[in-house]
Amino acid sequence: MAAIKRFNWVRNPTAWESTQGWREKQRAASESFTSAAASAFDSFQAAWTGAVSGAVQNTTQTAVARIQAESQASLKASSSALTSSLNLTV
Protein backbone atom coordinates (compact mmCIF):
# COMPACT_ATOMS: atom_id res chain seq x y z
CA MET A 1 0.00 0.00 0.00
CA ALA A 2 1.37 3.38 -1.00
CA ALA A 3 1.52 6.23 1.55
CA ILE A 4 -0.02 9.59 0.69
CA LYS A 5 2.70 12.18 0.77
CA ARG A 6 0.83 15.25 -0.51
CA PHE A 7 -2.64 16.64 -0.36
CA ASN A 8 -2.77 18.23 -3.77
CA TRP A 9 -6.53 18.70 -3.76
CA VAL A 10 -6.32 21.50 -1.15
CA ARG A 11 -5.20 24.71 -2.80
CA ASN A 12 -3.31 27.45 -1.01
CA PRO A 13 -4.96 30.87 -0.87
CA THR A 14 -3.57 33.55 -3.12
CA ALA A 15 -1.92 36.66 -1.71
CA TRP A 16 -5.09 38.66 -2.50
CA GLU A 17 -7.28 36.15 -0.66
CA SER A 18 -4.90 36.14 2.30
CA THR A 19 -4.97 39.95 2.43
CA GLN A 20 -8.77 40.01 2.19
CA GLY A 21 -9.03 37.43 4.97
CA TRP A 22 -6.68 39.45 7.16
CA ARG A 23 -8.70 42.63 6.52
CA GLU A 24 -11.93 40.84 7.44
CA LYS A 25 -10.37 39.58 10.68
CA GLN A 26 -9.14 43.10 11.49
CA ARG A 27 -12.58 44.58 10.74
CA ALA A 28 -14.27 41.98 12.98
CA ALA A 29 -11.78 42.64 15.77
CA SER A 30 -12.30 46.39 15.45
CA GLU A 31 -16.09 46.02 15.58
CA SER A 32 -15.81 43.71 18.58
CA PHE A 33 -13.58 46.18 20.40
CA THR A 34 -15.89 49.09 19.55
CA SER A 35 -18.88 47.16 20.83
CA ALA A 36 -17.11 46.19 24.05
CA ALA A 37 -15.91 49.77 24.60
CA ALA A 38 -19.41 51.15 24.06
CA SER A 39 -20.81 48.61 26.51
CA ALA A 40 -18.19 49.51 29.12
CA PHE A 41 -18.85 53.22 28.59
CA ASP A 42 -22.59 52.68 29.07
CA SER A 43 -21.95 50.72 32.26
CA PHE A 44 -19.63 53.39 33.69
CA GLN A 45 -22.07 56.12 32.72
CA ALA A 46 -24.97 54.31 34.40
CA ALA A 47 -22.89 53.77 37.55
CA TRP A 48 -21.83 57.42 37.64
CA THR A 49 -25.38 58.63 37.06
CA GLY A 50 -26.62 56.38 39.84
CA ALA A 51 -23.94 57.59 42.22
CA VAL A 52 -24.66 61.25 41.49
CA SER A 53 -28.40 60.70 41.74
CA GLY A 54 -27.97 58.95 45.09
CA ALA A 55 -25.73 61.72 46.40
CA VAL A 56 -28.22 64.40 45.34
CA GLN A 57 -31.09 62.50 46.92
CA ASN A 58 -29.18 62.08 50.21
CA THR A 59 -28.22 65.75 50.23
CA THR A 60 -31.80 66.80 49.55
CA GLN A 61 -33.17 64.59 52.32
CA THR A 62 -30.60 65.97 54.77
CA ALA A 63 -31.45 69.56 53.83
CA VAL A 64 -35.20 68.94 54.17
CA ALA A 65 -34.73 67.31 57.58
CA ARG A 66 -32.57 70.23 58.74
CA ILE A 67 -35.08 72.82 57.52
CA GLN A 68 -37.95 70.97 59.19
CA ALA A 69 -36.03 70.76 62.46
CA GLU A 70 -35.19 74.48 62.33
CA SER A 71 -38.78 75.42 61.54
CA GLN A 72 -40.10 73.29 64.42
CA ALA A 73 -37.57 74.86 66.78
CA SER A 74 -38.53 78.31 65.55
CA LEU A 75 -42.23 77.48 65.98
CA LYS A 76 -41.65 76.25 69.53
CA ALA A 77 -39.64 79.38 70.34
CA SER A 78 -42.34 81.63 68.92
CA SER A 79 -45.04 79.70 70.74
CA SER A 80 -43.22 79.90 74.06
CA ALA A 81 -42.53 83.61 73.53
CA LEU A 82 -46.19 84.24 72.76
CA THR A 83 -47.30 82.21 75.76
CA SER A 84 -44.94 84.06 78.07
CA SER A 85 -45.96 87.45 76.71
CA LEU A 86 -49.65 86.67 77.23
CA ASN A 87 -49.01 85.03 80.61
CA LEU A 88 -51.14 82.06 79.61
CA THR A 89 -50.72 78.69 81.17
CA VAL A 90 -51.24 75.75 78.99
N, C-alpha and C positions, 0 to 999 in steps of 0.2 A: 504494500500500500504506500502510495506516494504522499509525502507531507506537504501541506499547503504553506508556501513560503511568503506569498504576497496576496493582499486583498486588492486586486486591481479593479474591482467593481465599485469601490468607494472612491469618488474623486475628491481631490483637494480643492478647497475654495480658492477662487482667484483673489488677487490683491484687492480688487474693487469690492468683492463680496466681503472680504475680511474687514475692510475699512467701513463698509456700510454696517456690518454687524457690530463693530466697535462703537460707531456713532449711535446706534440704537441702544446699546448697553449704557452709554454715557447719558443719553437722553432719559432713559428709564431711571438711572441713578439720580439724575438731577431732579426729576419730577418727584421721586420718592423723598429726597432730601427736602425739597420745597414743601411737600405735604407734611412731613414730620415737623419742620420748622414752624409752619402755620399752626399746626395743632399745639405745639409747645407754647407759642405766642398766645393763642387763645386761652390756654390753661393758666398761664401766668397773669394774663389780663383779668380773667375771672377771679383768680385768687386775690389780686390787688384790689379789684373793685369790691369784693366781699370784705376785705380787711378795712378799706376806707369807709365803706358803708357801716360796718360794725362800730368803727371808732366814732363816726358822726352820731350814730344812734346812742352810744354810751354817753357821749358828751352832751347830747341833747337831754337825755334822761337826767343826768346829773344837774344840768342847769335848771331844768324844770323843778326838780326836787328842792334845790337851793332857793329858787324864787318862791315856791310854795311855803317853805319853812320861814323865810324872811317875812312873807306877807302874813302868815299866822302869828309870828312874833309881834309884828307891827300892829295887827288887829288886837292882840291881847294887851299890848301896851296902851293903845288908844282906849280900849274898853276899861282898863283899870284907871286910866287918867280921867275918863269921863265919870266913872263911878266915884272916884275920890273927890272930884270937883262938885258932884251933886250930893255928896254925903249919903249915898244910898247903900243899903246893905242888901246883899243878894244872898 
